């Protein structure tokens, strides 16, 4: 399975603390690295060359853009005024042109809320429905994955204690079991967040199901500075 990782330009203070090591290991494993706009130069600053760079690059200084143009073999230029964002264009290229089987986004939270909301909700667009369950959004405290109607066993990620389930669209027969808090046969015409749920102490999974709707499952953890509050 060809995995891809994209680095966007959101603030570094929202990065996982081990992001540099994680990206270098991903490179050693042959994973595909993508820089989205400023994320392209951020990868270069980490000593990594993107396989693909996407964006209008309006956030880069001329010398930074020149560095990208001299080192990246595939650059997809966009224009500032467009129907799809740079991130959405990147998703299309990753899956359609390069055949990615799974895509993880870093640097897509924090900073401007309109950018984050676009990154969160873009999986609802019809043109990306085939990729909904193949995308993860990761930052310092959270990992978000998406689920369409069906029955799933969701695995606990290392280091995470909590999880929340959000129906991003109208939902029918939403069920959560095998967790601290259960939910059975829930229906709603509007998005609702079921947060602060927990994995059971002796379990590494919980069960999730719905008959209709797109779900976001957010696994999360406290930062050290909050744990004693």
C-alpha positions in Angstrom: 0.0 0.0 0.0 1.5 3.3 -1.0 1.1 5.8 1.8 1.4 9.5 1.4 2.1 12.3 3.8 1.3 16.0 3.2 2.7 18.9 5.2 0.6 22.1 5.1 1.5 25.5 6.4 -0.3 25.8 9.7 1.6 26.9 12.8 4.5 24.7 13.9 3.3 24.7 17.5 0.5 22.4 16.4 2.8 19.8 15.0 3.3 16.5 16.8 6.5 16.8 18.9 8.1 13.9 17.0 7.0 15.1 13.5 10.6 15.5 12.2 11.5 11.9 13.2 8.2 10.6 11.9 8.7 12.2 8.5 12.3 11.0 8.2 11.2 7.5 9.0 8.4 7.8 6.4 10.9 8.8 3.8 13.1 5.7 4.7 10.0 3.6 4.4 9.4 4.9 0.8 6.3 6.9 1.6 5.3 9.7 -0.7 6.0 13.3 0.7 3.9 16.2 -0.4 4.4 19.9 0.4 1.3 22.1 0.2 2.2 25.8 -0.4 4.4 26.8 2.6 4.6 23.2 3.6 7.0 22.6 0.7 9.6 24.9 2.2 9.0 23.6 5.7 9.8 20.1 4.4 13.1 21.4 2.9 13.9 23.1 6.3 13.6 19.6 7.9 16.1 18.3 5.4 13.4 16.5 3.2 12.7 16.9 -0.4 9.0 16.7 -1.4 8.1 14.3 -4.1 5.3 16.7 -5.1 4.7 20.4 -4.3 1.3 22.0 -4.8 0.1 25.6 -4.4 0.0 29.1 -5.5 3.1 29.7 -3.3 2.0 33.2 -2.4 3.3 32.6 1.2 6.9 31.9 0.0 9.6 34.5 -0.5 11.1 34.5 -4.0 14.3 32.7 -2.9 12.2 30.1 -1.1 10.1 29.4 -4.2 13.4 29.2 -6.3 14.7 26.6 -3.9 11.5 24.5 -4.4 11.7 24.9 -8.1 15.3 23.8 -8.2 14.8 20.7 -6.0 11.3 19.3 -6.5 10.7 17.3 -9.7 6.9 17.7 -9.8 5.4 21.1 -9.0 1.7 21.8 -9.5 1.1 25.5 -9.7 -2.3 26.9 -8.8 -3.8 30.4 -8.9 -5.0 32.3 -5.8 -8.6 32.6 -7.2 -9.9 29.1 -7.8 -12.7 26.7 -6.9 -10.6 24.1 -5.1 -8.2 24.9 -2.3 -4.5 23.9 -2.6 -5.2 21.1 -0.2 -8.1 19.8 -2.2 -6.0 19.9 -5.4 -3.3 18.0 -3.6 -5.8 15.3 -2.6 -6.8 14.9 -6.2 -3.2 14.6 -7.4 -2.2 12.2 -4.5 -5.0 9.7 -5.2 -5.7 10.1 -8.9 -2.2 10.8 -10.3 -0.1 8.9 -7.8 -2.4 6.1 -6.6 -2.1 6.8 -2.9 -3.9 4.3 -0.8 -3.9 6.5 2.4 -3.0 10.1 3.0 -2.1 11.7 6.3 -2.2 15.5 6.7 0.1 17.4 9.1 0.0 21.2 9.5 -3.7 21.4 8.7 -5.0 22.6 12.1 -4.3 25.7 14.1 -4.0 29.2 12.8 -7.0 30.3 10.7 -10.2 28.6 11.6 -11.6 28.9 8.0 -8.6 26.9 6.7 -9.1 24.2 9.4 -12.9 24.0 8.7 -12.3 23.6 5.0 -9.7 20.8 5.7 -12.2 19.1 8.1 -15.3 19.3 5.8 -13.7 18.8 2.4 -14.3 15.0 2.8 -18.0 15.7 2.4 -17.6 17.0 -1.2 -19.0 14.5 -3.7 -15.7 14.6 -5.7 -13.8 13.3 -2.6 -16.3 10.8 -1.3 -14.1 7.9 -2.6 -11.3 9.1 -0.4 -13.2 9.8 2.8 -11.9 6.8 4.7 -8.4 7.2 3.3 -7.6 10.5 4.9 -6.3 11.3 8.4 -5.7 14.7 10.0 -3.0 14.7 12.7 -1.7 17.4 15.0 -0.1 17.6 18.4 -3.0 16.3 20.4 -5.5 14.8 17.9 -5.9 12.3 15.1 -9.1 12.6 13.0 -10.3 9.8 10.7 -13.5 9.6 8.8 -16.1 6.9 8.4 -19.0 6.3 6.0 -22.1 4.1 6.8 -21.1 0.6 8.0 -19.8 -1.3 11.0 -16.3 -0.8 12.2 -13.9 -1.8 15.0 -11.9 1.3 15.7 -8.4 0.7 17.1 -6.8 2.7 19.8 -3.8 4.7 18.7 -0.7 4.5 20.8 -0.6 7.3 23.4 -4.2 8.3 23.1 -6.8 7.9 25.8 -9.9 9.8 24.7 -12.1 9.8 21.6 -15.0 11.7 20.2 -17.5 10.9 17.5 -19.1 13.6 15.4 -21.7 13.1 12.8 -20.8 15.7 10.1 -24.0 15.0 8.2 -27.5 13.8 9.2 -27.1 10.4 10.8 -29.3 7.4 11.3 -28.9 4.5 13.7 -25.5 5.6 15.2 -24.2 3.1 17.6 -21.1 3.2 19.9 -20.3 0.2 22.0 -17.3 -1.3 23.8 -16.3 2.1 25.2 -16.8 3.9 28.5 -20.0 5.5 27.2 -22.4 3.7 24.9 -24.8 5.1 22.3 -27.6 3.1 20.7 -29.8 3.8 17.7 -29.1 7.6 17.6 -30.7 9.7 14.9 -30.1 13.4 14.2 -30.7 15.8 11.3 -27.9 18.0 12.4 -24.2 17.5 13.4 -23.7 16.5 17.0 -20.4 15.9 18.9 -20.1 13.0 21.3 -16.8 14.0 22.9 -14.7 12.9 25.9 -15.5 9.2 25.5 -12.8 6.8 26.5 -11.4 3.4 25.6 -12.1 0.8 28.3 -9.0 0.0 30.4 -8.6 -3.5 29.2 -9.6 -2.8 25.6 -7.7 -1.5 22.6 -10.8 -1.0 20.4 -14.4 0.2 20.4 -17.3 -0.6 18.0 -18.8 2.0 15.7 -21.8 1.7 13.3 -24.3 3.8 11.5 -26.8 3.3 8.6 -26.5 6.8 7.2 -24.1 9.7 7.6 -20.4 10.6 7.5 -18.6 10.4 10.9 -15.4 11.9 12.2 -13.7 10.0 15.0 -11.2 12.1 16.9 -8.7 10.3 19.1 -7.1 12.8 21.5 -4.7 13.2 24.4 -3.9 15.8 27.0 -0.7 17.8 26.8 1.6 17.4 29.8 1.0 21.0 30.9 -2.8 20.2 31.3 -2.6 16.8 33.0 -2.4 18.2 36.6 -5.0 20.9 36.2 
